[in-house]
Amino acid sequence: MAKAAANIELPVLAADAWVLIGGSLPDWFPYVRKSDLSEGGRLRGLVGPDGATIVECLFAFDQAGRSYTYSILHASFPVFLGSTFRIPKGLSNNLVRCEHTGISVKTPETRCAVT
């Protein structure tokens, strides 16, 4: 199992960063050309620039805490990812840290229920 983390500080309000990152993936992630939700928002189908599809399952979504956790269930690559995006309370009025942590495993998580 491999682990990774990335953080970036942005000169925006935490609430504004959450609207973007907690919203539509194609709005901020250039690889994703299309995103469709199903199963009440629990499943997200993504289409990349080459037409490859990815299916993600949402495991946790915390609007007040500005975080969500998902797992990749299907992709053209052989690694399945469990990942969390989080935007904690702003560092100051106009400075926020966006956090992304993830693990990769060789087999997908089979459950798919939002907590």
ZIWO-V933326 format. One record per residue. N is the residue number from 1. RES is the residue in one letter. OMEGA is omega in whole degrees, -180 to 180 (999 if undefined). NEAR is the number of other C-alpha atoms within 10 Angstrom. Layout:
n=N res=RES omega=OMEGA near=NEAR
n=N res=RES omega=OMEGA near=NEAR
//
This chain:
n=1 res=M omega=177 near=7
n=2 res=A omega=178 near=8
n=3 res=K omega=178 near=12
n=4 res=A omega=176 near=10
n=5 res=A omega=176 near=11
n=6 res=A omega=178 near=10
n=7 res=N omega=174 near=13
n=8 res=I omega=175 near=9
n=9 res=E omega=-178 near=12
n=10 res=L omega=-179 near=15
n=11 res=P omega=179 near=14
n=12 res=V omega=174 near=15
n=13 res=L omega=179 near=17
n=14 res=A omega=-179 near=22
n=15 res=A omega=180 near=16
n=16 res=D omega=178 near=12
n=17 res=A omega=-179 near=20
n=18 res=W omega=178 near=20
n=19 res=V omega=-179 near=12
n=20 res=L omega=-175 near=13
n=21 res=I omega=179 near=20
n=22 res=G omega=-177 near=19
n=23 res=G omega=-174 near=11
n=24 res=S omega=-178 near=14
n=25 res=L omega=180 near=18
n=26 res=P omega=180 near=17
n=27 res=D omega=-177 near=13
n=28 res=W omega=-179 near=11
n=29 res=F omega=-171 near=10
n=30 res=P omega=-180 near=10
n=31 res=Y omega=-175 near=13
n=32 res=V omega=180 near=20
n=33 res=R omega=-177 near=15
n=34 res=K omega=179 near=16
n=35 res=S omega=179 near=17
n=36 res=D omega=178 near=13
n=37 res=L omega=173 near=14
n=38 res=S omega=-180 near=10
n=39 res=E omega=179 near=10
n=40 res=G omega=-180 near=8
n=41 res=G omega=-179 near=11
n=42 res=R omega=178 near=17
n=43 res=L omega=178 near=21
n=44 res=R omega=176 near=20
n=45 res=G omega=-178 near=16
n=46 res=L omega=175 near=21
n=47 res=V omega=179 near=17
n=48 res=G omega=-177 near=15
n=49 res=P omega=179 near=11
n=50 res=D omega=-179 near=9
n=51 res=G omega=178 near=11
n=52 res=A omega=-179 near=12
n=53 res=T omega=176 near=17
n=54 res=I omega=175 near=18
n=55 res=V omega=179 near=17
n=56 res=E omega=176 near=22
n=57 res=C omega=178 near=26
n=58 res=L omega=180 near=22
n=59 res=F omega=-180 near=19
n=60 res=A omega=177 near=16
n=61 res=F omega=-178 near=18
n=62 res=D omega=-178 near=13
n=63 res=Q omega=-178 near=11
n=64 res=A omega=-180 near=8
n=65 res=G omega=179 near=12
n=66 res=R omega=176 near=20
n=67 res=S omega=171 near=20
n=68 res=Y omega=-178 near=20
n=69 res=T omega=-179 near=20
n=70 res=Y omega=175 near=23
n=71 res=S omega=174 near=24
n=72 res=I omega=-179 near=22
n=73 res=L omega=-178 near=21
n=74 res=H omega=177 near=18
n=75 res=A omega=179 near=15
n=76 res=S omega=177 near=8
n=77 res=F omega=-170 near=8
n=78 res=P omega=-179 near=12
n=79 res=V omega=178 near=15
n=80 res=F omega=-170 near=19
n=81 res=L omega=168 near=24
n=82 res=G omega=-170 near=21
n=83 res=S omega=177 near=21
n=84 res=T omega=169 near=20
n=85 res=F omega=-177 near=21
n=86 res=R omega=174 near=21
n=87 res=I omega=180 near=21
n=88 res=P omega=178 near=17
n=89 res=K omega=-178 near=16
n=90 res=G omega=178 near=19
n=91 res=L omega=174 near=14
n=92 res=S omega=-177 near=12
n=93 res=N omega=-176 near=11
n=94 res=N omega=178 near=12
n=95 res=L omega=-178 near=16
n=96 res=V omega=174 near=23
n=97 res=R omega=175 near=21
n=98 res=C omega=-176 near=22
n=99 res=E omega=176 near=16
n=100 res=H omega=177 near=18
n=101 res=T omega=-179 near=15
n=102 res=G omega=173 near=17
n=103 res=I omega=174 near=16
n=104 res=S omega=180 near=18
n=105 res=V omega=-177 near=14
n=106 res=K omega=179 near=10
n=107 res=T omega=-177 near=13
n=108 res=P omega=170 near=16
n=109 res=E omega=-174 near=15
n=110 res=T omega=-180 near=9
n=111 res=R omega=180 near=11
n=112 res=C omega=180 near=17
n=113 res=A omega=-180 near=12
n=114 res=V omega=175 near=16
n=115 res=T omega=999 near=9
//
